[in-house]
Amino acid sequence: MAGEPARPQHGGMGHTGLNASNFLRTDIVSMGIIVIGVVAYLFDLFMRWVERRLVPWKGRS
């Protein structure tokens, strides 16, 4: 059980993009980059919202 988190996972977005790049599937690689970027942007918006809710005094002088 201790080695379970260290085992490489297959089927994630990063693995899919890496596998597609090996076969020169630029359409899949490009879509993967776009999807990862959109997810990162949405996560950033969510974390900013959480910060505003939990730390309302931040940024107020």
N, C-alpha and C positions, 0 to 999 in steps of 0.2 A: 503494500500500500504506500510506502514512503516514496517509491519511485514513480508513482502514477502521475504527479504533476510535471515531472521532467520528461515524460514520454512525448515525442512529437505528435501533434494532432494533425489530422488530415481532413480537408474539407472546408477550412475557413477561407475568408476572402484573400488573405495573404498567400495561402497555399494555392488557391485557384489562380491568382495572378501570376505567381511564379511558374506554375505548371503551364499556363497559357503562353508565357514568354518563351519557354523552351521550345514551343511549337510555332512560334512567330504568329500567334493569334493576337494581333494588336487591337482588334475590336474588343476582346475580352479584357485585355490589360487596361485599355483606356476606360472601359466601363467600370472596372474595379477601382481605378484611381478616383473616378468621379464619385462612386458610391462611398468610398472611404472618406473622401473630402466632405460630402454632404453629411454623413454620420458624425464626423468630427465637428462640423459647424453646428449641427443640432445639439450635440453634447455640450459645446461651448455656451450656446444660448441657455440651455437648461442649467448649467452650473452657475451662470451669471444670475439667473432667476433665483436659484437656491441661495446664493450669496446675498442677494438683496433681501430675501426673506429672513435669513438667519443673522445677518450682520447689517441691520438698517442704518447704523451710525457710520459705516465706512464711506468715506468720500465727502462727508458733510463737515464743513469747517465753520 
